[in-house]
């Protein structure tokens, strides 16, 4: 399940990356089945895939230096 709305930037056989904005993405890993494709728009609580057991989500924030 997606924690927040965003755009799928990458979908592999066992992971999905959802961009929340230009600086923040959430990577969901450990799926046994993935239900979305790259470039899909997802809403909060959207079903991204299926887990047989536990899951891992990593929140990555990219900070750009503004000049």
C-alpha positions as a Markdown table, in Angstrom:
| # | Residue | x | y | z |
|---|---|---|---|---|
| 1 | Unk | 0.0 | 0.0 | 0.0 |
| 2 | Unk | 1.3 | 3.4 | -0.9 |
| 3 | Unk | 1.8 | 5.7 | 2.1 |
| 4 | Unk | 1.1 | 8.8 | 0.0 |
| 5 | Unk | 0.0 | 9.9 | -3.5 |
| 6 | Unk | 2.7 | 10.2 | -6.1 |
| 7 | Unk | 4.1 | 8.9 | -9.4 |
| 8 | Unk | 5.7 | 5.5 | -9.9 |
| 9 | Unk | 9.2 | 6.2 | -11.2 |
| 10 | Unk | 10.4 | 2.6 | -11.2 |
| 11 | Unk | 8.7 | -0.8 | -10.9 |
| 12 | Unk | 10.7 | -4.1 | -10.9 |
| 13 | Unk | 9.7 | -7.6 | -10.2 |
| 14 | Unk | 10.0 | -7.1 | -6.4 |
| 15 | Unk | 10.1 | -3.3 | -5.8 |
| 16 | Unk | 8.3 | 0.0 | -6.5 |
| 17 | Unk | 9.6 | 3.5 | -6.2 |
| 18 | Unk | 7.0 | 6.3 | -5.8 |
| 19 | Unk | 8.1 | 10.0 | -6.2 |
| 20 | Unk | 6.1 | 12.2 | -3.9 |
| 21 | Unk | 7.7 | 15.4 | -5.3 |
| 22 | Unk | 10.9 | 16.4 | -7.0 |
| 23 | Unk | 13.0 | 15.8 | -3.9 |
| 24 | Unk | 11.3 | 12.8 | -2.1 |
| 25 | Unk | 10.7 | 9.2 | -3.1 |
| 26 | Unk | 9.6 | 6.1 | -1.2 |
| 27 | Unk | 11.0 | 2.7 | -2.2 |
| 28 | Unk | 8.9 | -0.3 | -1.4 |
| 29 | Unk | 10.8 | -3.6 | -1.5 |
| 30 | Unk | 10.2 | -7.3 | -1.1 |
| 31 | Unk | 7.0 | -7.7 | -3.1 |
| 32 | Unk | 6.2 | -11.2 | -4.4 |
| 33 | Unk | 3.9 | -9.5 | -7.0 |
| 34 | Unk | 3.9 | -5.9 | -8.3 |
| 35 | Unk | 0.6 | -4.4 | -9.5 |
| 36 | Unk | 1.8 | -1.1 | -11.0 |
| 37 | Unk | 4.0 | 0.1 | -13.8 |
| 38 | Unk | 6.4 | 3.0 | -14.2 |
| 39 | Unk | 4.7 | 6.4 | -14.8 |
| 40 | Unk | 1.5 | 5.3 | -13.1 |
| 41 | Unk | -0.1 | 7.9 | -10.8 |
| 42 | Unk | -1.0 | 6.4 | -7.4 |
| 43 | Unk | -3.2 | 7.7 | -4.6 |
| 44 | Unk | -2.5 | 7.4 | -0.9 |
| 45 | Unk | -3.4 | 3.8 | 0.2 |
| 46 | Unk | -3.2 | 2.5 | -3.4 |
| 47 | Unk | -2.3 | -1.2 | -3.7 |
| 48 | Unk | 1.2 | -1.4 | -5.2 |
| 49 | Unk | 1.8 | -5.1 | -4.9 |
| 50 | Unk | 1.6 | -8.2 | -2.7 |
| 51 | Unk | 3.9 | -9.3 | 0.2 |
| 52 | Unk | 4.0 | -12.9 | 1.4 |
| 53 | Unk | 5.5 | -11.7 | 4.7 |
| 54 | Unk | 7.0 | -8.5 | 6.1 |
| 55 | Unk | 8.0 | -5.5 | 4.0 |
| 56 | Unk | 10.6 | -2.8 | 3.9 |
| 57 | Unk | 10.0 | 0.9 | 3.0 |
| 58 | Unk | 12.8 | 3.4 | 2.6 |
| 59 | Unk | 12.2 | 7.1 | 2.5 |
| 60 | Unk | 14.8 | 8.9 | 0.5 |
| 61 | Unk | 15.0 | 12.7 | 0.4 |
| 62 | Unk | 17.3 | 14.4 | -2.2 |
| 63 | Unk | 18.4 | 17.9 | -1.2 |
| 64 | Unk | 19.5 | 20.3 | -3.9 |
| 65 | Unk | 21.7 | 23.3 | -3.1 |
| 66 | Unk | 20.0 | 26.4 | -4.4 |
| 67 | Unk | 22.3 | 29.1 | -5.7 |
